[in-house]
């Protein structure tokens, strides 16, 4: 066995293989190819002079020595994570939040002054994507996802994704008096089934397929301009409703079957992430108390 310590990248690659049970999954976490992971582990085995994994046709199995080594490495990497978390301070760097464009623009950003007032000096850096988050690759502290079930084992439910029909005052009056025939339905490719879900729940027939926009924000703006009626969560258009730019056509909201979930990286929670999580729940509770949830 070499007296030179093994490379940290090789140790971490092996620890990920042990955690995931898969070379492919470990490669995905590190954003490298599967052959690159395999090469790192073979190099590690050569340096240590022991076999750590027994490669099969369809799976990777740890040897007895490999299991013991993986357990020790897990303790070591957790200690590194905890030590790093202890170095974290509230204003050390921005809190990086990944969310959906419409949720970020229409729900989160208007409320961020409340968070800044509560936590002066802690900036929030918002990025948007509909893709699943990979915390190791994306350098994200907090992610907001919409799904029917928890997207990760530790995901925490924030709020239900609801749907209701809204239109500018003119189209809304038409819909209330004559139904939806002759009106253009507006929807989002991010949520293509919401009109069908709403129709099934309300029993209201729809005239045809909706006109789909790339994002819910675009569909909302089209409705504000009188181009049609939009299906959307009321939390996204509360300000437009208050200003009478949009009117809810049919009372009540319909659950879409999806919830918004808060997802944090595995391991110790960064203090700023914990503060953001607690603040989110307070804001959602305040919305519910106002009847805006």
C-alpha positions in Angstrom: 0.0 0.0 0.0 1.3 3.4 -1.0 2.2 5.9 1.9 0.8 8.7 -0.2 -2.8 9.5 0.7 -5.3 8.6 -2.0 -6.7 11.5 -4.1 -9.7 13.1 -2.5 -11.6 13.0 -5.8 -11.2 9.2 -5.9 -12.2 8.8 -2.3 -15.3 10.9 -2.9 -16.1 8.9 -6.1 -16.0 5.6 -4.2 -18.1 7.1 -1.3 -20.8 8.1 -3.9 -20.7 4.6 -5.5 -21.2 3.1 -2.0 -24.0 5.5 -1.3 -25.9 5.1 -4.6 -24.9 1.5 -5.4 -24.3 2.5 -8.9 -21.4 3.8 -11.0 -23.9 5.6 -13.3 -25.6 7.3 -10.4 -22.3 8.4 -8.9 -21.2 9.7 -12.3 -24.4 11.7 -12.6 -23.8 13.3 -9.1 -20.3 14.3 -10.1 -21.3 15.3 -13.7 -18.7 13.0 -15.2 -18.9 9.9 -17.3 -19.3 6.4 -15.9 -15.9 5.3 -17.3 -14.3 8.2 -15.5 -15.8 7.0 -12.2 -14.7 3.5 -12.8 -11.1 4.7 -13.6 -10.9 6.6 -10.4 -12.0 3.6 -8.3 -9.6 1.3 -10.1 -6.8 3.7 -9.4 -7.9 3.8 -5.8 -7.9 0.0 -5.5 -4.5 -0.2 -7.2 -3.0 2.4 -4.7 -4.6 0.7 -1.7 -3.8 -2.8 -2.9 -7.3 -4.1 -2.1 -10.5 -4.7 -4.0 -13.3 -2.4 -2.9 -16.1 -3.3 -5.3 -17.1 -6.5 -7.0 -18.4 -5.6 -10.5 -21.3 -7.6 -11.8 -23.2 -7.6 -15.0 -26.0 -5.3 -13.8 -24.9 -4.0 -10.4 -22.0 -2.9 -8.2 -21.5 -4.7 -4.9 -19.0 -3.7 -2.3 -16.5 -6.2 -0.9 -16.3 -6.7 2.8 -13.3 -4.4 2.9 -15.1 -1.9 0.7 -18.1 -1.8 3.1 -15.9 -1.0 6.0 -13.9 1.6 4.1 -17.1 3.2 2.8 -18.5 3.5 6.3 -15.3 5.2 7.5 -15.3 7.6 4.5 -18.9 8.5 5.2 -18.1 9.5 8.7 -15.1 11.6 7.4 -17.1 13.4 4.7 -20.0 14.1 7.1 -17.4 15.7 9.4 -16.1 17.8 6.5 -19.7 18.9 5.7 -20.4 19.8 9.4 -17.1 21.7 9.7 -17.9 23.7 6.5 -21.4 24.4 7.7 -19.9 25.8 11.0 -17.8 28.3 9.0 -20.9 29.6 7.2 -22.2 33.0 8.3 -25.4 34.7 7.5 -23.8 37.2 5.1 -20.9 35.0 3.8 -22.5 34.6 0.4 -26.0 34.9 -1.2 -28.5 32.2 -0.5 -29.0 30.4 -3.8 -32.6 29.5 -4.5 -33.8 27.5 -7.5 -37.5 27.8 -8.4 -40.0 27.9 -11.2 -40.1 31.2 -13.1 -43.7 32.1 -12.3 -43.5 31.1 -8.7 -40.3 33.1 -8.3 -41.6 36.2 -10.1 -45.2 36.3 -8.8 -45.0 34.7 -5.3 -41.4 34.9 -4.0 -39.9 38.1 -5.2 -42.8 40.4 -4.0 -42.2 38.9 -0.5 -38.4 39.0 -0.4 -38.4 42.5 1.2 -40.0 40.7 4.2 -37.2 38.2 4.4 -34.5 41.0 4.0 -36.1 42.9 6.9 -36.0 39.8 9.0 -32.5 38.9 8.0 -30.5 42.1 7.1 -27.4 41.4 5.0 -28.5 38.0 3.8 -29.0 38.3 0.0 -31.1 35.8 -2.0 -29.9 34.8 -5.5 -32.8 33.4 -7.5 -32.4 31.1 -10.5 -35.2 29.5 -12.4 -35.6 26.1 -14.0 -38.1 23.3 -14.6 -35.4 20.7 -14.4 -34.8 18.6 -11.3 -32.0 20.1 -9.2 -28.7 18.4 -8.6 -27.2 20.1 -5.6 -23.6 18.9 -6.3 -23.7 20.1 -9.9 -25.9 23.2 -9.6 -24.5 24.8 -6.5 -28.0 25.5 -5.1 -28.9 25.9 -1.4 -32.7 25.6 -1.7 -35.0 24.3 -4.4 -38.7 24.6 -4.9 -40.3 21.7 -6.9 -43.9 20.9 -7.9 -44.8 17.2 -7.8 -47.6 14.8 -6.8 -45.3 13.1 -4.2 -42.1 14.2 -2.4 -39.4 14.7 -5.0 -36.8 13.6 -2.4 -37.1 11.6 0.9 -36.5 14.8 2.9 -38.7 17.2 0.8 -41.1 19.2 2.9 -44.6 20.2 1.6 -45.1 24.0 1.3 -48.5 24.5 -0.3 -50.9 22.9 -2.8 -50.9 23.8 -6.4 -54.5 25.0 -7.1 -56.2 26.1 -10.3 -58.9 28.6 -11.2 -60.1 30.4 -14.3 -59.4 34.1 -14.7 -60.0 36.7 -17.4 -59.9 40.4 -18.0 -63.2 42.1 -17.1 -64.6 41.9 -20.7 -63.9 38.2 -21.4 -64.8 37.3 -17.8 -68.3 38.9 -18.3 -68.7 36.9 -21.5 -67.7 33.7 -19.9 -70.1 34.2 -16.9 -73.1 35.0 -19.2 -72.5 32.7 -22.2 -69.9 30.1 -21.1 -66.5 29.6 -22.6 -67.6 29.0 -26.2 -66.0 31.5 -28.5 -63.2 32.4 -26.0 -59.6 31.4 -26.3 -58.3 29.3 -23.4 -54.8 30.2 -22.3 -52.4 27.7 -20.7 -48.8 26.9 -20.0 -46.7 24.1 -21.4 -45.3 23.7 -17.9 -48.8 22.7 -16.7 -50.6 21.3 -19.8 -53.3 19.4 -18.0 -54.7 22.1 -15.7 -57.7 23.1 -17.9 -58.7 19.4 -18.2 -58.4 18.9 -14.5 -60.5 22.1 -13.8 -63.1 21.1 -16.3 -63.5 17.6 -14.8 -63.8 19.1 -11.3 -66.3 21.8 -12.2 -68.3 20.0 -14.8 -67.9 23.0 -17.1 -67.4 22.0 -20.8 -64.5 23.7 -22.7 -64.7 24.7 -26.3 -61.4 23.1 -27.4 -57.7 22.8 -26.7 -56.0 25.7 -25.0 -53.4 28.0 -26.6 -50.2 27.0 -24.9 -47.5 29.5 -23.8 -44.0 28.7 -22.8 -44.6 29.9 -19.3 -47.5 30.6 -17.0 -46.3 34.2 -16.7 -46.8 34.7 -20.5 -50.3 33.2 -20.3 -51.2 35.5 -17.5 -50.0 38.5 -19.4 -52.0 37.4 -22.5 -55.1 37.2 -20.3 -54.5 40.7 -18.9 -54.4 42.0 -22.4 -57.8 40.4 -23.1 -56.5 37.7 -25.5 -58.5 35.0 -23.6 -59.1 33.3 -20.2 -56.3 31.7 -18.3 -56.1 28.7 -15.9 -53.7 29.6 -13.1 -53.1 29.4 -9.3 -54.8 32.3 -7.5 -51.6 33.0 -5.6 -50.0 34.1 -8.9 -52.7 36.7 -9.8 -53.7 38.1 -6.4 -52.4 41.6 -7.2 -54.1 41.6 -10.6 -57.4 40.6 -9.0 -57.1 43.4 -6.4 -56.5 45.9 -9.2 -59.4 44.5 -11.2 -57.1 43.7 -14.1 -58.3 40.1 -13.8 -61.5 38.6 -12.5 -62.1 35.1 -11.3 -64.8 33.6 -13.6 -66.1 30.7 -11.4 -65.9 30.8 -7.6 -63.6 28.3 -5.8 -60.4 26.6 -6.7 -59.5 23.2 -7.9 -56.6 21.1 -6.6 -54.3 20.0 -9.4 -53.0 17.0 -7.6 -49.5 18.6 -7.3 -47.9 20.3 -4.3 -45.0 22.7 -4.0 -42.1 21.1 -2.1 -39.1 22.6 -0.4 -36.0 20.6 -1.2 -32.7 21.0 0.7 -29.3 19.3 0.0 -28.5 16.2 2.1 -26.5 16.7 5.2 -26.4 19.6 7.7 -28.7 22.5 6.9 -27.0 25.8 6.2 -28.1 28.4 8.7 -29.3 30.7 6.0 -31.3 27.8 4.4 -32.9 27.1 7.7 -33.8 30.7 8.1 -35.3 30.9 4.6 -37.3 27.7 5.2 -38.8 29.0 8.5 -39.6 32.3 6.8 -41.4 30.5 3.9 -43.7 28.7 6.3 -44.5 31.9 8.1 -45.4 33.7 4.8 -47.5 30.7 3.6 -49.3 30.7 7.0 -49.9 34.4 6.7 -51.4 33.9 3.2 -53.7 31.2 4.5 -54.9 33.5 7.3 -55.7 36.2 4.8 -57.5 33.7 2.6 -54.8 34.0 -0.2 -53.2 30.6 0.1 
